[in-house]
Amino acid sequence: MKKSVLLLFVFGLFLVACSASAQPDAAQNGIEIRGARVLLPGGDAMNGMDSTLAGFMTIKNASAATDRLTGVSADFAEASLHETKMEGDVMKMQAVPGLDIPAGQMVELRSGSYHVMFMNLTRQLKVGDTVNLTLEFQNAGKITFPVKVTEQ
């Protein structure tokens, strides 16, 4: 009997841990943001505030209509939405005016694809810092949330 109670207790703790990690970083009007992070380059690459950093996350649209990410801003730098893509044999990166998030779908902002670029930092960052990021959607509006600074 004691083993059964102990197993139920451990299983309950496991479920609580899983549900906590399943919580989005931010959610509003059907849009959920998960796994948001700002990446610092490793080593001594982040000695100055003139560094360019990238932000990654997954955006889920749980609503019944497509929404569009139309803008990004941050409390520590200029921010813009970028896309990296291959053109012939050349990898190119360019700013894009927006990104559709289809109804019921997830879009991952990641290395080598869509991502947030941070330029002209207003303060020095280190691993473990928390910064604020704002995403603006056509339907869901502005969503501001804290983001952890991590190392690549």
Secondary structure, 3 states (H helix, E strand, C coil): CHHHHHHHHHHHHHHHHHHHHCCCCEEECCEEEEEEEEEECCCCCCCCCCCCEEEEEEEEECCCCCEEEEEEEECCCEEEEEEEEEECCEEEEEECCCEEECCCCEEEECCCCEEEEEECCCCCCCCCCEEEEEEEECCCEEEEEEEEEEEC
